[in-house]
Amino acid sequence: MVLKQNNGGVLMAKIKKVRYFTKERKALISKENRKKYDKYLNSNIIKNRDVKDTTYKVYSNYMDQFLVYLAEKWSNIDLYSEEFMEDAVDIMEGYISFCQDILFNNKKVINTKLSTVSSFYLWSLKRGYIDKHPFDKKLDRMKGANEEKIINSYYLDDEQMNLITETLKTDPKFDIQDKLIWSIMLDSANRIGAISKLTIQALDLDNMVFNDIREKRGYKVEVAFNDYSKELILEWLEMRKEMDNLEVDSLFITKYGGEYRQMSKGTIQDRVTKIGEILGLDDFHAHCIRKTALNDIYVKTGDLSLAAEMGNHKSVETTRSSYIKPQTKAEVRQKIIKMKQKMQESKKKD
């Protein structure tokens, strides 16, 4: 990871990508270890098929990385072997170092990777394949993972939001799907995962909402939008009649190999990055729009619970800690002064 300053002068970590897990390295994985993990994976997919291609895909990828590590550093030691049970703490601490020094993983990713391996052993213990969890309560999780800033977060103000909206209307390098992505994300404050799954079938134009959209961990959410987005959707649906005759159910589409298909999450993010360039930001991402929308709700209403509800957060603390723009001491001071003035004016009236 390297550090750079954001527009607020705060040092932020910039992700350093490493392509380590090649096909050749994955081919080193022991067939027996692969078989053991696949059994665990299939067991969990049966219970929660909705997240087969999201959550479990990430976990499977992380476990592959651990198995490659075992193949290279521990001679493909068997996951259930007595040797693994005895050396588990050394193995896992070595894996943590590998993630830090070779893969340049941040603390949050490392904790998730440890949880991936731990979950496999918890399941194995329940099934009676092992007598004990090999490293339960013996490893310290990476501290400060939630405080570690991995990518820049931008909270846009009204002027910046209006500039993007107006530029999208007039600049020919942006199309109607760019306008829709920006407008719906800003209206709804939903995650990119939900935005990528919007369908025509789920659209309720009268109530201006997409219903039952699956997003993080398979939860169903509503994606609400305002009048301008509604106008864009109607215009887009008319255009779609000439393109694919609305045969593709996905709201956002791309043409690949002569056929229209659902636009991927990655393509939507690429479009969001291009939108950020309007403001001169080269690392603008979808979560910035979500943070901007939720912060804007709080700033204009003062109601944190309303912002939390719009963000589909179970706790307002999640909204407060991760989605509300931190105030400077100067801003806090001004707020205190205004509150004191208000109290004094109220006393004078009494």
C-alpha positions, -999 to +999 in steps of 0.1 A: +000+000+000+011+036-007-002+068+009-015+098-008-033+129+004-070+134-003-087+167-009-090+172+028-053+168+034-057+135+052-033+106+043-052+077+028-040+043+018-040+035-019-045-001-029-015-019-044-027-048-066-007-079-069-014-107-094-001-137-074-027-165-078-021-176-113-036-208-128-002-225-124-002-217-087-038-228-082-029-261-099-006-269-070-036-272-046-040-307-031-070-325-045-078-338-010-079-303+004-099-290-025-124-318-020-128-310+017-134-273+011-158-280-018-179-302+005-181-274+030-190-249+003-217-270-013-233-276+022-235-238+028-247-230-008-276-254-003-287-234+028-283-200+011-283-202-026-290-165-030-254-155-023-238-183-043-223-159-068-215-131-043-205-139-007-195-175-013-177-166-044-155-143-024-150-169+004-141-195-022-115-172-038-100-165-003-098-201+006-081-208-028-055-183-017-050-200+016-047-234-001-021-221-025-002-208+005-003-243+021+008-258-012+039-235-015+049-231+022+036-262+039+040-289+012+002-292+008-003-302+044-038-319+049-064-296+064-075-323+089-040-338+096-026-340+131+004-320+119-019-291+109-037-292+143-003-290+160+011-262+139-021-243+132-011-211+150+023-210+132+006-217+099-020-190+104+005-164+116+027-172+086-004-167+064-010-133+080+026-123+072+022-136+037-010-115+032+007-084+045+042-087+029+035-104-004-002-096-012-002-061+005-037-069+019-052-043+043-063-053+078-100-057+069-093-082+041-069-102+063-095-105+090-120-117+064-095-143+051-090-156+086-128-158+091-130-178+058-106-204+071-121-204+106-157-209+093-145-240+074-131-255+107-163-245+127-184-264+101-159-294+101-162-295+139-200-296+138-198-324+112-175-344+134-146-344+109-123-329+136-122-330+174-113-293+179-110-260+161-072-258+154-068-220+162-100-208+178-092-180+204-055-185+197-051-158+171-055-120+175-075-103+148-059-074+130-066-043+152-078-010+137-093-026+106-124-004+107-104+027+111-080+019+082-089+040+052-083+020+020-098+043-006-108+079-008-143+089+003-158+119-013-189+137+002-202+159-026-220+192-018-250+206-037-229+226-061-209+195-071-240+173-074-257+199-096-226+202-118-225+165-124-263+164-132-261+193-156-229+180-173-244+146-179-273+164-197-251+183-221-218+165-226-221+141-255-195+117-241-221+106-215-252+086-225-286+080-209-274+050-189-248+073-173-275+097-164-297+069-150-268+053-129-260+087-114-296+097-107-309+065-093-279+059-071-282+095-057-319+092-052-319+057-036-285+057-017-284+020-026-252-001-030-238-008-064-248-045-060-284-036-059-281-011-087-266-038-110-295-061-103-323-036-112-348-052-136-378-040-156-399-067-140-392-052-105-401-017-116-431+000-101-433+034-119-464+046-101-447+044-067-413+052-082-395+021-067-379-011-078-391-039-055-374-070-041-339-063-054-313-087-039-281-072-027-256-077+001-258-113+016-290-119-004-311-094+015-341-080-005-343-042-007-363-015-023-346+010-047-366+043-047-362+071-071-375+106-078-393+124-106-362+132-128-351+095-126-387+085-136-385+107-167-351+091-176-365+056-171-395+062-193-372+077-220-348+047-217-376+021-219-387+037-252-352+036-265-349-001-255-378-010-277-356-002-307-326-019-292-336-053-277-374-049-277-371-051-238-362-088-240-333-084-215-350-079-181-320-060-167-324-022-166-288-016-175-275-034-206-244-037-227-238-052-261-213-080-263-207-103-293-237-088-311-261-096-282-275-074-254-270-086-219-270-074-183-244-047-175-219-060-150-211-044-117-176-036-130-189-018-160-212+003-138-183+012-116-162+022-147-191+045-157-191+060-122-154+066-123-159+085-156-186+105-140-162+115-112-138+130-138-163+158-142-151+170-108-115+161-116-116+130-094-098+100-108-107+076-080-144+084-076-164+052-069-200+040-064-198+041-027-190+078-028-224+084-043-240+063-016-221+082+011-230+115-005-267+106-006-269+095+031-248+124+043-270+148+024-301+133+041-286+138+075-273+174+068-307+186+054-329+168+079-308+163+110-324+129+113-298+102+115-324+074+118-339+085+085-305+083+068-299+048+084-333+036+071-326+049+036-292+031+037-308-002+049-286-001+080-297-021+110-279+003+133-277+041+132-241+037+145-231+022+112-245+052+095-229+076+119-194+060+118-191+052+081-215+074+061-216+108+077-189+133+068-167+139+099-169+174+112-139+196+117-134+213+151-142+246+134-175+232+122-183+218+156-175+251+172-198+270+148-226+245+155-222+251+193-222+289+188-254+287+168-271+264+194-261+288+222-275+318+202-307+299+197-311+291+234-304+328+243-330+340+218-355+315+232-349+327+267-354+364+256-388+355+241-399+338+274 
